[in-house]
Structure formats: structure tokens, C-alpha cells
Amino acid sequence: MSRPVIDNPTARALFLHRHGLGTPRAAEGRGRALRDLVTRLGFVQVDSVNTLARAHDMILYARARDYRPESLRRLNDRTRETFEGWTHDASVIPTPFFPVWRHKFRRDGARIEERWHKWQGSEYRDELDRVLAHVAERGTCRSSDLIAERPEKATGWWDWHPSKTALEYLWRTGRLAVTKRTGFEKHYDLAERVIPAEHHDAEIPEAEAIDWACNAAMDRLGIATPGEIAAFWGFVTPVEGRDWAARERAAGRLVEVAVELVDGSRRPMLIRPGDLDTLPGLPPVAPRLRVLSPFDPALRDRKRAERLFGFEYRIEIYVPEPKRRYGYYVFPVIEGARMIGRIDVSADRAAGRLALRGFWPEPGVAMGRGRLSRLDAELDRLARFAGCEGVDRAPGWLRES
């Protein structure tokens, strides 16, 4: 029997709806609605770069027009409906997921211990008991509270003193939790004093955790390969993902389809039968123009973004000057179901202005009057979100694709 075919526009629409980008931005970006949005996404990546706004704030603002950073801080730091954990990177995660993360803590522990030994040496291992006792006795602390000495010679962003490395290791393995941030500096405390007991003390078998992780990934992806399912949380192994997918297919809970990619080729992927049946009634993607965070969940898998949208993207901050085509840090721009370009814009908070240095349309994207007007409106919204009063455009800011 031939596989059902999902054409590229439908695949894009399903993918964007599952990632919260298919409909106009929600009216609510705080309280219970914000909690539900984070749960719907699964996690929101946290990043320190603040060129325009923090990554996690941009991710949520792209989906909720009235979102403000203090709303997430309340959710995370006060009501404890989310916690900071690790997926592929530091992320805000719904607190009810914590019992699953117990297994990730254990799995990550052995792996990062070996990697960090090569990276930082063994000194941090000698600090673990002291740091844990310090936090248990004195309460919340920051890495700066434990600094005895800094590295003699700085070699980059990741020069951590042993106590800082110990704090991060204890957090990554679940014994400490991040209780809040000041600026971007973490405050750590014992996990049992941060995570509500109903979630901290709950335990589930590992097989059940794997099943949950794969099902939850499928819910959020809509269509996926076994590898994409396994990779979603940074928890399930490729073998576990393949085995889960095989069991689900055998039980009739997943079916294989041929998904049309942007180049016209087809890729075998999996979908739930019920989702396949509802595809004809899938709403069209709202034609809104949005500037996305480079860490947006819709773009985290760069290869998938290229296959579905024909959008080859990398964070230009890591490209040396002679080979850099775009600006120092560019943001993806999406309009409806199409990636239309990338923009180099930053907030000059001292001057209270957004500085627009360049916009590069994707090949075939015409920047007519209507699209330019929609881009202007989005930049005005971003200016207000970043605490700026307007936008300053550099001469020649509209570049050739």
C-alpha cells in the first residue's frame, strides 16, 4: 500500500500550528495563559544574548502580543509553575514534567562528568560536597558568592572557577535548582526547596518516562521521523526513539506518510491517524509578519527548517568576520508560512532607539509596499517591547537577497 502524501504547504501549516505560529498572536501572555503556552511548546530555551531582547522573551512575545518578561519571572520564580532545566540547552520547562527530568538528570550526570573532566579538570569534583553543604546551610546562593579565585588567564566565556562548575553540575544533575535570576546570574537552592513537593517527590519508571517523552514530542511536532522524536527533549536515545515508533506503528497509533519537502522530494515521516484525518480542515496559517528568536523552537532543528521551508540559517555571531555575510547577530523573519528574510537589528537602550542595520530578503521575496509596511509595524512593536521609542534605519538597510 502506498503511503499517503502530505504536500509541502500542508506540512508547513501543521508544523507552524503545533509551534504556536499558525494563528494570530494570542491576547494573553501572562498567568495561566502563559503557563499553557509554555506547556504547549514543551520548553522555552533561555539564552543570555540581549541584542534585542532575551531569547526566551522573544519566543513568547512572537506568540503572545501582551507578553512581558516579568510575567515569565512570576511564573518561574514565584508560583513555580515552571522550572529551569536542561533540554538541549538551558530552558524553562513546565514543573509537572519534573518527574521525567529525574531520569534525564541521571543520564546527563555520567556524560557531563566525563566531558567536564576534560574541559575543566577534576577540581570541581572536590567542591561538590562543600558547595552542597553551603547551600543547604545558608540557602540560596550565586556563583559569585563562592568565588575564591578566578582563573589566572581568561580564555573565553567558559572560564568557570571550580565552585561555579560544581554549582552547574549539581543543577544539571537535579540536586540544586535555579530559584531566580538577577540580571542573568542564576541563584541556586536545594531542589526540594524550589520544586513543589508534589512534583519533586513524584517518581515514574524509566520506561514510562521514555513513553511520555516520545508521545509528548509527537504531540508538539505533528509529523516527525523517529530521530526527531528522540531528539526533541534531549533525553531519549535514537534506539529508544526507533523502538517506540515501531511499537506505535504496530499498534496502529502511528502511520507512515510521505511528506513533500520544499525541493519537491518526499521524506517518509510519522503522523497520528487522527491528525492525518483532520489535515483537510487545518486552518490556513495567519499571514502575520514576525521577527523570531534564533532559538525559536520552530527553528531549533536547522536541517528540518531547511527541508520544510528552504531556509538555511545559522547564528552569524559564530562566523568570523571575513566569512560573515550578514550582520553580527541576525534574526529570522517569517510571514505566514514563509521565511522571508533575516534582519540585523539591536536595541540601543541608552538612546532609546532600535538600530536597524540590514534586512536581507530570501531569494524570490519581493519587498513591495505592503510587505515593507508590515515589517515597519513589526519593528515598531519590537521597539516598544524592547523599551525603545522608535527605529533608526541605516542608509541602504534593505539589502539584496
C-alpha atoms as one frame of an Amber mdcrd trajectory, in Angstrom:
protein
   0.000   0.000   0.000   1.414   3.405  -0.957   1.970   5.963   1.750  -0.399
   8.969   1.959   1.279  12.148   0.683   1.282  15.412   2.642   2.117  18.334
   0.382   4.609  20.947   1.496   2.142  23.782   2.255   0.085  21.446   4.454
   3.199  20.141   6.224   4.312  23.704   6.935   0.876  24.655   8.219   0.689
  21.670  10.581   4.208  22.316  11.840   3.579  26.026  12.485   0.250  25.420
  14.207   1.929  22.934  16.545   4.616  25.536  17.298   2.147  28.298  18.113
   2.884  30.326  14.975  -0.107  29.355  12.869  -2.664  31.751  14.296  -2.549
  35.467  15.153  -0.736  36.159  18.374  -2.784  35.261  21.427  -4.348  38.006
  23.538  -2.907  36.609  26.776   0.761  36.395  27.691   0.560  36.118  31.441
  -0.734  33.930  34.236  -2.497  30.716  33.322  -2.448  31.521  29.599   1.346
  31.920  29.675   1.699  28.657  31.579  -0.436  26.935  28.958   1.680  28.438
  26.163   4.922  27.146  27.694   3.280  23.740  28.144   2.101  23.746  24.553
   5.636  24.444  23.329   7.138  21.971  25.803  10.061  24.198  26.744  11.392
  27.668  26.033  15.147  27.999  25.556  16.910  30.537  27.767  19.854  32.482
  26.415  21.912  35.385  27.724  22.294  37.302  24.458  20.296  40.518  24.766
  20.958  42.218  21.428  17.266  42.951  21.020  15.645  41.013  23.863  16.373
  37.755  25.669  15.744  34.662  23.551  13.036  33.273  25.835  11.238  36.609
  25.876  11.304  36.875  22.078   9.987  33.324  21.727   6.992  34.091  23.919
   6.389  37.580  22.519   6.190  36.176  18.982   3.144  34.214  20.152   1.546
  36.482  22.750   1.259  40.173  21.927   0.890  41.380  25.517   3.672  39.180
  26.922   6.177  40.931  29.192   9.319  39.409  30.752   8.068  39.918  34.299
   5.212  37.502  33.553   7.641  34.633  33.000   9.663  35.576  36.049   6.492
  35.403  38.148   5.591  32.016  36.681   9.085  30.662  37.264  10.285  32.425
  40.412   7.107  32.847  42.450   4.308  30.478  41.521   6.808  27.731  40.496
   4.639  26.562  37.607   7.816  26.274  35.558  11.418  25.479  36.433  14.765
  25.995  34.731  16.234  22.740  33.461  18.200  21.391  30.550  16.884  20.114
  27.238  19.462  20.803  24.512  20.355  23.928  26.446  19.082  25.818  29.474
  15.297  26.048  29.197  12.142  26.982  31.059  10.098  23.786  31.471   6.630
  23.136  32.959   7.068  21.926  36.544   4.739  18.900  36.114   7.439  17.499
  33.793   9.950  17.322  36.678   9.443  13.581  37.426  10.562  12.804  33.858
  13.604  15.030  34.320  14.741  12.846  37.204  15.756  10.314  34.557  17.435
  12.985  32.445  19.414  14.141  35.491  20.731  10.620  35.952  21.514  10.128
  32.268  23.205  13.500  31.930  25.295  13.042  35.067  27.723  10.415  33.780
  28.017  12.066  30.362  28.787  15.580  31.559  31.102  14.325  34.286  33.334
  12.749  31.654  33.109  15.743  29.318  33.663  18.335  32.026  36.667  16.457
  33.395  38.370  17.032  30.041  37.123  20.612  29.886  37.521  21.905  33.453
  39.710  19.317  35.133  38.837  17.409  38.292  38.968  20.289  40.785  35.210
  20.870  40.715  34.613  17.289  41.954  36.364  18.235  45.198  33.961  21.159
  45.593  30.676  19.276  45.263  30.158  18.347  48.913  31.310  21.754  50.141
  29.034  23.637  47.756  26.049  21.412  48.532  26.610  21.850  52.276  26.968
  25.621  51.832  23.617  25.852  50.036  21.895  23.510  52.494  23.086  25.561
  55.465  22.927  29.122  54.149  20.238  28.950  51.495  20.144  30.498  48.057
  23.491  31.456  46.601  25.094  32.659  43.385  28.377  31.554  41.897  29.830
  34.952  42.804  29.150  34.143  46.483  31.553  31.190  46.256  34.413  32.649
  44.248  37.754  32.173  45.964  39.854  32.958  42.938  39.382  33.492  39.244
  41.368  31.773  36.503  44.819  33.324  36.129  44.319  33.746  32.409  40.916
  34.076  30.819  40.438  32.004  27.681  36.806  32.772  26.815  33.225  32.834
  28.066  33.501  29.460  29.788  36.283  30.150  32.289  34.486  28.795  35.354
  36.099  28.563  38.765  35.665  25.124  40.420  32.816  26.284  42.667  30.875
  27.653  39.699  31.405  24.367  37.845  30.237  22.474  40.945  27.074  24.584
  41.118  26.308  23.927  37.459  26.978  20.199  37.832  24.686  19.973  40.868
  21.994  21.836  38.930  22.384  19.715  35.814  22.063  16.560  37.911  18.998
  17.735  39.837  20.335  18.289  43.329  20.127  22.057  43.010  17.544  24.162
  41.204  17.556  27.712  39.915  15.308  29.737  42.168  15.600  33.040  40.251
  17.970  35.194  38.242  19.357  38.650  38.922  20.119  40.124  35.542  21.149
  36.835  34.036  23.012  35.413  37.036  21.456  32.269  38.476  20.508  31.901
  42.140  20.661  28.263  43.258  18.971  26.440  46.112  18.288  22.830  47.036
  15.873  21.351  44.520  13.483  20.206  47.255  13.184  23.823  48.428  12.374
  25.102  44.922  10.307  22.417  43.172   6.880  21.860  44.769   6.836  18.564
  46.671   4.051  17.059  44.564   6.394  17.165  41.571   9.789  16.884  43.249
   8.883  13.730  45.160   6.949  12.025  42.370   8.693   9.109  40.689   7.836
   7.248  37.500   9.546   4.215  35.949  12.098   4.948  33.238  10.107   3.073
  30.565   7.086   5.226  31.373   9.246   8.364  31.153  10.505   7.360  27.711
   6.964   6.649  26.531   5.816  10.034  27.862   8.727  11.854  26.206   8.083
  10.285  22.802   4.332  10.881  22.953   4.825  14.470  24.111   7.337  15.095
  21.318   4.909  13.719  18.729   2.139  15.930  20.102   4.315  19.002  19.577
   5.797  18.089  16.201   2.709  16.768  14.429   4.837  14.987  11.814   8.272
  13.616  12.595  10.873  10.953  11.974  11.853   8.611  14.829  15.116  10.568
  15.101  13.280  13.866  15.501  11.030  12.339  18.140  14.034  11.062  20.087
  15.891  14.378  19.805  13.031  16.644  20.882  13.801  16.796  24.622  17.473
  15.805  24.511  16.582  12.819  26.671  15.565   9.794  24.580  18.263   7.867
  22.697  17.933   7.221  18.930  17.469   3.494  19.591  14.718   4.174  22.127
  13.038   6.512  19.652  13.102   3.909  16.876  11.793   1.179  19.182   8.969
   3.390  20.435   7.985   4.371  16.891   7.974   0.723  15.792   5.685  -0.255
  18.681   3.326   2.622  17.975   3.132   1.755  14.284   2.449  -1.887  15.086
  -0.366  -0.805  17.416  -1.845   1.484  14.753  -1.220   4.638  16.765   1.218
   5.998  14.152   1.162   5.733  10.378   3.869   6.468   7.846   3.307   9.236
   5.304   5.369  10.806   2.526   5.985  14.476   3.328   6.779  16.741   0.417
   9.816  18.917   1.090  10.416  22.363  -0.349  12.570  20.960  -3.157   9.782
  18.608  -4.284  11.359  15.447  -2.886   9.456  13.289  -0.397  10.559  12.106
   3.027   8.959   9.273   4.998   7.663  10.556   8.326   5.175   9.550  11.004
   1.842  11.049  11.976  -1.043  10.054  14.215  -4.005   8.677  12.223  -6.365
  11.198  13.815  -4.114  14.091  12.813  -3.924  12.750   9.263  -7.716  12.684
   9.072  -8.023  16.316  10.204  -5.468  17.760   7.752  -8.113  18.768   5.146
  -9.721  21.034   7.759  -6.472  22.554   9.036  -6.847  26.360   9.246  -4.582
  28.412   6.980  -1.564  29.998   8.610  -2.228  33.583   9.665  -0.364  35.983
   7.363   1.351  37.834  10.195   4.946  39.014   9.877   7.107  38.255  12.906
  10.756  38.591  13.889  11.795  35.345  15.589  14.459  34.482  18.093  17.361
  32.459  16.626  16.475  29.896  19.304  12.781  29.720  18.412  11.505  26.138
  18.726  10.300  26.255  15.124  13.920  26.785  14.024  15.882  24.838  16.614
  16.336  21.935  14.199  18.152  23.816  11.408  18.050  20.879   8.989  14.290
  20.498   9.368  13.827  24.230   8.754  15.833  23.898   5.573  13.874  20.848
   4.384  10.421  22.282   5.113  10.973  25.978   4.439  14.091  26.134   2.276
  15.617  28.379   4.950  19.304  27.826   5.631  20.033  29.525   8.915  22.861
  29.777  11.364  23.619  32.245  14.110  26.045  34.611  12.450  27.633  35.570
  15.772  29.842  32.487  15.452  31.094  33.205  11.932  34.476  35.000  11.692
  34.382  38.441  10.082  35.972  37.602   6.707  33.317  34.942   6.002  30.345
  36.693   7.563  27.695  37.600   5.012  25.172  39.130   7.358  25.454  41.255
  10.473  26.908  40.309  13.820  23.650  38.760  15.020  20.723  38.330  12.667
  17.129  37.352  13.384  14.892  35.194  11.163  11.765  36.837   9.777   8.649
  34.804   8.968   5.481  35.935   7.224   2.629  33.466   7.302   4.127  30.087
   6.377   7.140  31.538   4.549  10.550  32.530   5.819  11.077  35.857   4.041
  14.469  37.015   5.287  16.796  37.854   8.125  17.259  41.135   9.892  20.130
  42.797  11.753  18.540  44.934  14.446  19.520  45.753  18.008  18.296  47.881
  20.890  20.318  50.950  21.831  18.735  51.310  25.239  20.810  54.342  26.218
  19.401  56.232  23.235  16.011  54.551  23.475  16.088  53.513  19.824  16.181
  50.345  17.740  19.103  50.347  15.306  18.253  48.633  12.001  21.427  47.870
  10.090  20.205  45.495   7.427  17.425  43.298   6.104  18.211  40.536   3.613
  15.161  39.148   1.781  15.214  35.474   0.873  15.550  34.707  -2.854  12.282
  35.367  -4.654  10.853  37.576  -1.888   9.763  40.952  -3.260   9.789  43.807
  -0.769   6.779  45.713  -2.054   4.950  48.499  -0.283   2.602  46.182   1.631
   5.380  43.932   2.963   7.533  46.920   3.911   4.570  48.351   5.802   4.111
  45.075   7.691   7.833  44.996   8.518   7.630  48.579   9.805   4.684  47.666
  12.024   6.557  44.676  13.477   9.636  46.810  14.151   7.502  49.407  15.924
   6.032  46.665  18.128   9.508  45.289  18.861  10.761  48.758  19.730   8.067
  49.139  22.364   8.764  45.628  23.663  12.484  46.446  23.993  11.710  49.710
  25.784  12.629  51.917  22.831  10.748  54.845  21.354  11.386  54.239  17.663
  13.564  52.788  14.924  16.664  54.285  13.290  17.411  52.834   9.855  20.931
  52.802   8.500  21.392  54.042   4.924  20.989  51.168   2.497  19.476  48.919
   5.154  17.383  46.990   2.571  19.946  44.654   1.056  19.879  42.427  -1.969
  18.899  38.790  -1.434
